Amino acid sequence: MGIRRGLVLTVALAALTAAAVLLGPGAPRAEAASGCGGRLVKTARFATGELRVYKTRSHACAVTVAKAPGARRAMAVTLQGRGGRPAKDVGRYTQQAGPVTVYALNRCVRATGSVAGQGRTTGWILC
């Protein structure tokens, strides 16, 4: 009986380990959900959503996320490096506008996001 019980426990442990490897971590990372890599450096909340700015070593990335995903509505995100042209994503979306990315090595950036006519601007950040 002891050998059989040990065998059952070993098989169960192997099955759990295999499931953990195949399924990965339980909660997805925020970066993966947004489409931006790097670390979250700024969140600007407003009544209908939030603007998120991420930074890697050489680039900045921004998305605007609706507070309550659902029907299509006007959404926009703009990201501009100081001295450069802005990257924009403007349209009618259900959940998110963006991601937009700009080169930001040793450069300030500013981001603007809006959902259904309400929004926020970060001002110059990452300077």
KOLDOKE-316378 format. One line per 5 residues: number of its first residue (from 1); for each residue z, y, x of N, C-alpha, C. Coordinates in pm, whole numbers, padded with zeros to 5 digits. Atoms other than C-alpha are relative to their C-alpha. Layout:
N
NUM) Z,Y,X,Z,Y,X,Z,Y,X | ...
This chain:
127
1) 00000,-00119,00081,00000,00000,00000,00000,00126,00086 | -00008,-00116,-00087,00072,00244,00288,-00134,00037,00059 | 00131,-00027,-00058,-00273,00209,00446,-00094,00057,-00105 | 00085,-00046,00108,-00446,00258,00113,00032,00147,-00035 | -00042,-00137,00032,-00244,00575,00040,-00046,00097,00110
6) 00046,-00084,-00111,-00324,00716,00387,-00150,00022,-00005 | 00144,-00010,00011,-00693,00645,00334,-00040,00096,-00112 | 00028,-00088,00113,-00692,00821,-00005,00028,00146,00040 | -00033,-00135,-00044,-00520,01128,00147,-00102,00053,00100 | 00099,-00041,-00099,-00767,01138,00436,-00131,00036,-00066
11) 00124,-00027,00072,-01067,01121,00203,00013,00129,-00081 | -00021,-00121,00079,-00919,01391,-00023,-00001,00124,00090 | -00002,-00112,-00093,-00853,01620,00274,-00140,00030,00053 | 00138,-00019,-00048,-01207,01567,00405,-00086,00065,-00108 | 00077,-00058,00111,-01350,01651,00060,00035,00148,-00018
16) -00041,-00141,00013,-01146,01973,00039,-00055,00084,00114 | 00053,-00072,-00116,-01252,02077,00389,-00149,00024,-00016 | 00144,-00014,00020,-01618,02014,00310,-00030,00103,-00109 | 00020,-00097,00107,-01590,02215,-00013,00026,00143,00049 | -00030,-00133,-00054,-01430,02508,00171,-00111,00049,00091
21) 00109,-00038,-00089,-01707,02507,00430,-00125,00037,-00080 | 00120,-00024,00079,-01984,02490,00169,00012,00123,-00089 | -00017,-00111,00094,-01838,02746,-00071,00035,00131,00069 | -00034,-00122,-00074,-01721,02995,00193,00128,00062,-00051 | -00123,-00066,00044,-01443,03247,00137,-00001,00026,-00149
26) -00014,-00014,00144,-01312,03297,-00215,-00051,00132,-00054 | 00040,-00131,00051,-01379,03671,-00253,-00110,00058,00088 | 00106,-00060,-00080,-01703,03838,-00144,00046,00132,00060 | -00035,-00126,-00064,-01673,04132,00096,-00071,00114,-00071 | 00059,-00116,00066,-01741,04479,-00038,-00135,00037,00061
31) 00125,-00033,-00065,-02015,04534,00219,-00114,-00087,-00050 | 00104,00091,00047,-02203,04229,00101,-00045,00038,-00141 | 00033,-00037,00138,-02188,04345,-00261,-00082,00129,-00004 | 00067,-00129,00004,-02312,04694,-00177,-00139,-00002,00063 | 00126,00002,-00073,-02598,04601,00054,00008,00075,00131
36) -00020,-00073,-00125,-02458,04813,00339,00084,-00084,00095 | -00082,00064,-00101,-02330,04669,00662,00098,00100,00058 | -00095,-00089,-00065,-02052,04812,00872,00130,00010,-00075 | -00131,-00017,00064,-01714,04941,00769,-00004,00118,-00096 | -00010,-00106,00100,-01632,05153,00467,00079,00115,00061
41) -00066,-00114,-00061,-01547,05502,00594,00034,00109,-00100 | -00027,-00105,00098,-01549,05718,00279,-00032,-00052,-00139 | 00023,00028,00140,-01513,05665,-00094,00027,00127,-00078 | -00015,-00119,00083,-01566,05957,-00332,-00013,-00043,-00146 | -00001,00044,00140,-01467,05870,-00689,-00027,00118,-00093
46) 00023,-00099,00105,-01583,06056,-00999,00004,-00073,-00133 | -00025,00056,00133,-01564,06000,-01375,-00085,-00123,-00033 | 00090,00109,00041,-01865,05766,-01408,-00029,-00101,00110 | 00026,00095,-00108,-01863,05589,-01070,00061,00044,00131 | -00047,-00040,-00132,-01811,05623,-00698,-00112,-00008,00103
51) 00092,-00006,-00113,-02001,05707,-00383,00070,-00066,00117 | -00058,00070,-00114,-01938,05476,-00085,-00088,00022,00123 | 00071,-00021,-00125,-02034,05553,00276,00053,-00100,00102 | -00032,00100,-00101,-02040,05283,00545,-00056,00045,00134 | 00044,-00040,-00134,-02080,05319,00922,-00005,-00122,00091
56) 00010,00093,-00112,-02206,05091,01197,00001,00088,00125 | -00002,-00078,-00123,-02225,05199,01560,-00104,00112,-00003 | 00109,-00097,-00009,-02557,05378,01517,-00055,00049,-00133 | 00056,-00038,00130,-02625,05409,01143,00109,00023,-00103 | -00084,-00020,00118,-02465,05533,00824,-00079,-00050,-00121
61) 00062,00055,00120,-02534,05378,00485,00081,00045,-00121 | -00070,-00045,00120,-02449,05496,00132,-00055,-00067,-00124 | 00037,00052,00132,-02452,05357,-00221,00081,00076,-00105 | -00073,-00050,00115,-02353,05493,-00560,00016,-00117,-00096 | -00029,00114,00087,-02185,05236,-00785,00057,00052,-00132
66) -00047,-00039,00132,-02135,05278,-01160,00137,-00060,-00027 | -00133,00049,00034,-01779,05245,-01288,-00009,-00113,-00102 | 00017,00102,00104,-01895,05044,-01591,-00147,-00039,-00005 | 00140,00043,00003,-02221,04856,-01526,-00041,-00035,-00144 | 00047,00030,00134,-02434,04815,-01834,-00141,00050,-00021
71) 00133,-00052,00034,-02725,05005,-01985,-00056,00083,00115 | 00065,-00082,-00103,-02978,05176,-01760,00032,00147,-00024 | -00028,-00143,00006,-02889,05536,-01680,-00041,00063,00131 | 00041,-00072,-00120,-02981,05803,-01428,00107,-00017,00108 | -00089,00015,-00114,-02829,05725,-01088,-00073,00048,00124
76) 00061,-00049,-00124,-02886,05875,-00745,00098,-00013,00115 | -00077,-00006,-00123,-02766,05851,-00387,-00090,00066,00105 | 00070,-00070,-00107,-02866,06078,-00098,00087,-00003,00123 | -00073,00001,-00127,-02766,06047,00267,-00086,00074,00102 | 00074,-00082,-00096,-02864,06300,00534,00079,00013,00128
81) -00058,-00027,-00130,-02794,06313,00904,-00027,00146,00036 | 00019,-00142,-00033,-02743,06666,01038,-00126,00017,00085 | 00126,-00025,-00069,-03082,06798,01148,-00111,-00093,-00040 | 00103,00096,00042,-03270,06517,00974,-00035,00014,-00147 | 00041,00001,00140,-03442,06452,00646,00090,-00093,-00079
86) -00086,00087,00080,-03239,06303,00361,-00072,-00127,-00044 | 00049,00125,00058,-03284,05942,00253,00054,-00004,-00143 | -00039,-00007,00140,-03278,05916,-00128,-00038,-00126,-00075 | 00036,00101,00099,-03274,05658,-00404,00040,00058,-00135 | -00023,-00063,00129,-03311,05813,-00747,-00075,-00083,-00104
91) 00065,00077,00104,-03384,05621,-01066,00094,-00031,-00113 | -00082,00045,00113,-03251,05453,-01377,00043,-00143,00031 | -00054,00128,-00042,-03025,05165,-01280,00116,-00041,-00090 | -00111,00050,00080,-02762,04946,-01445,00132,-00002,00077 | -00122,00020,-00077,-02515,04909,-01160,00010,00086,00125
96) -00010,-00062,-00133,-02601,05070,-00826,-00130,00068,00040 | 00113,-00067,-00064,-02830,05321,-00657,00019,-00015,00150 | -00010,00022,-00145,-02905,05251,-00292,-00003,-00147,00028 | -00049,-00078,-00113,-02843,05147,-00028,-00109,00086,00066 | 00086,-00083,-00085,-02994,05427,00182,00067,00010,00136
101) -00052,00002,-00136,-02955,05437,00560,-00065,00108,00084 | 00053,-00097,-00096,-02994,05705,00828,00061,-00028,00137 | -00050,00009,-00137,-02954,05712,01205,00116,00099,00013 | -00118,-00086,-00003,-02606,05852,01276,00080,-00014,00129 | -00071,00010,-00127,-02518,05795,01642,00029,00142,00049
106) -00042,-00134,-00042,-02319,06105,01747,-00057,00109,-00091 | 00060,-00093,00095,-02435,06283,01432,00082,00003,-00129 | -00067,-00015,00128,-02262,06421,01124,-00096,-00042,-00112 | 00081,00033,00117,-02383,06299,00785,00068,00058,-00124 | -00058,-00034,00129,-02336,06409,00427,-00069,-00086,-00105
111) 00050,00088,00106,-02377,06200,00115,00029,00061,-00136 | -00016,-00044,00138,-02421,06277,-00252,-00032,-00118,-00090 | 00025,00107,00096,-02399,06035,-00542,00026,00047,-00140 | -00023,-00037,00140,-02426,06065,-00917,-00036,-00117,-00092 | 00026,00097,00106,-02418,05848,-01228,00006,00077,-00131
116) 00008,-00064,00132,-02528,05986,-01567,00040,00147,00005 | -00022,-00143,-00006,-02514,06348,-01456,00130,00046,00064 | -00124,-00036,-00067,-02170,06340,-01292,00000,-00059,00139 | 00004,00053,-00135,-02120,06301,-00920,00089,00075,00096 | -00078,-00062,-00107,-01967,06403,-00587,-00084,00010,00126
121) 00059,-00017,-00132,-02069,06522,-00242,00112,-00011,00103 | -00104,00017,-00101,-01882,06432,00075,00018,00121,00089 | -00002,-00101,-00104,-01962,06739,00280,-00033,-00071,00132 | 00035,00061,-00130,-02028,06681,00653,00117,-00087,00048 | -00103,00094,-00046,-01837,06372,00772,-00051,-00074,00123
126) 00031,00082,-00118,-01835,06138,01074,-00038,00085,00120 | 00033,-00091,-00109,-01859,06437,01309,00080,-00034,00126
